[in-house]
Amino acid sequence: MRAFWIIAGFTSLGVGIAGIVLPLVPTVPLILLAGFCFSKSSQRYHDWLLNHKRFGPMIVAWRAGGIIHRPAKWRATGMIGLAFALSILLGAPVYVLAVQVLVLSAALIFIWTRPEGD
């Protein structure tokens, strides 16, 4: 079972890192998932992720109470807007745009209703 959690952790971490540049691939939830997977499998990888300069603070903040800091909220909002604009520019059908509006709006509501911490 340990091997499963390690593989799941690295897969989640890899896809999450790819999400930094790929539209519609959620970075933060995948990094949080990687932290969870590593906590089940490897103290070494878990500690590495928690101490990582970029990823560690978001995991610690989330664990401290579901906190998403305001700059991260704005970045997420911007990326969601860019992804939707890209869909429009690529000529996505109206029904696809309608589904995106529903899903992306739900994501924004979730993000903006989380606490921001100090």
C-alpha positions as CSV (number, residue, x, y, z in Angstrom):
1,M,0.0,0.0,0.0
2,R,3.0,2.3,0.7
3,A,4.0,2.1,-3.0
4,F,0.6,3.1,-4.1
5,W,0.6,6.2,-1.9
6,I,4.1,7.2,-3.1
7,I,3.2,6.7,-6.8
8,A,-0.1,8.6,-6.2
9,G,1.9,11.4,-4.5
10,F,4.4,11.8,-7.3
11,T,1.7,11.6,-9.9
12,S,-0.3,14.3,-8.2
13,L,2.7,16.4,-7.7
14,G,3.8,16.1,-11.4
15,V,0.3,16.9,-12.7
16,G,0.0,19.7,-10.2
17,I,3.3,21.2,-11.4
18,A,2.2,20.9,-15.0
19,G,-1.0,22.8,-14.0
20,I,1.1,25.9,-13.4
21,V,1.3,26.4,-17.1
22,L,-1.6,24.3,-18.4
23,P,-5.0,25.9,-18.3
24,L,-7.8,24.0,-16.5
25,V,-5.3,21.8,-14.6
26,P,-5.7,22.7,-10.9
27,T,-2.4,23.1,-9.3
28,V,-3.2,23.7,-5.6
29,P,-5.7,20.8,-5.1
30,L,-3.2,18.4,-6.7
31,I,-0.3,19.7,-4.5
32,L,-2.5,19.3,-1.4
33,L,-3.4,15.7,-2.6
34,A,0.4,15.0,-3.0
35,G,0.9,16.1,0.6
36,F,-1.9,13.8,1.8
37,C,-0.4,10.9,-0.2
38,F,3.1,11.5,1.1
39,S,1.7,11.7,4.7
40,K,0.4,8.1,4.2
41,S,3.6,6.8,2.7
42,S,6.9,8.6,3.3
43,Q,7.8,10.9,6.1
44,R,10.9,12.0,4.0
45,Y,8.8,13.1,1.0
46,H,6.1,14.6,3.2
47,D,8.7,16.7,5.1
48,W,10.3,17.7,1.8
49,L,7.0,18.9,0.4
50,L,6.1,20.8,3.6
51,N,9.5,22.5,3.6
52,H,9.4,23.3,-0.1
53,K,9.7,27.1,-0.8
54,R,6.7,27.2,-3.1
55,F,4.4,24.4,-2.1
56,G,5.0,24.1,1.6
57,P,3.2,27.3,2.7
58,M,0.0,26.5,0.8
59,I,-0.2,23.1,2.4
60,V,0.5,24.5,5.9
61,A,-2.1,27.3,5.4
62,W,-4.7,24.8,4.2
63,R,-4.1,22.5,7.1
64,A,-4.4,25.5,9.5
65,G,-8.0,26.0,8.6
66,G,-8.7,25.8,4.9
67,I,-6.9,29.1,4.4
68,I,-6.3,30.4,0.8
69,H,-4.3,33.6,0.9
70,R,-5.7,36.6,-1.1
71,P,-2.9,36.7,-3.7
72,A,-3.5,33.0,-4.5
73,K,-7.2,33.7,-4.9
74,W,-6.5,36.5,-7.4
75,R,-4.1,34.2,-9.3
76,A,-6.7,31.5,-9.4
77,T,-9.3,33.9,-10.6
78,G,-7.1,35.2,-13.3
79,M,-6.2,31.7,-14.5
80,I,-9.9,30.8,-14.6
81,G,-10.6,33.9,-16.6
82,L,-7.8,33.1,-19.0
83,A,-9.0,29.5,-19.4
84,F,-12.5,30.7,-20.2
85,A,-11.3,33.3,-22.6
86,L,-9.2,30.7,-24.4
87,S,-12.3,28.5,-24.8
88,I,-14.1,31.5,-26.4
89,L,-11.2,32.3,-28.7
90,L,-11.0,28.6,-29.8
91,G,-14.7,28.7,-30.7
92,A,-16.0,26.2,-28.2
93,P,-19.6,25.4,-28.6
94,V,-22.2,27.3,-26.5
95,Y,-23.1,24.2,-24.5
96,V,-19.4,23.7,-23.6
97,L,-19.1,27.3,-22.5
98,A,-22.3,27.0,-20.4
99,V,-20.8,24.0,-18.6
100,Q,-17.6,25.9,-18.1
101,V,-19.5,28.8,-16.6
102,L,-21.2,26.6,-14.1
103,V,-18.1,24.6,-13.1
104,L,-15.7,27.6,-13.0
105,S,-18.3,29.7,-11.1
106,A,-18.6,27.0,-8.5
107,A,-14.8,26.9,-8.3
108,L,-14.6,30.6,-7.8
109,I,-17.3,30.6,-5.1
110,F,-15.4,27.9,-3.3
111,I,-12.1,29.7,-3.5
112,W,-13.5,33.1,-2.5
113,T,-15.4,31.8,0.5
114,R,-12.4,30.2,2.1
115,P,-10.7,32.1,5.0
116,E,-7.6,34.2,4.1
117,G,-5.7,34.0,7.4
118,D,-3.7,36.8,8.9
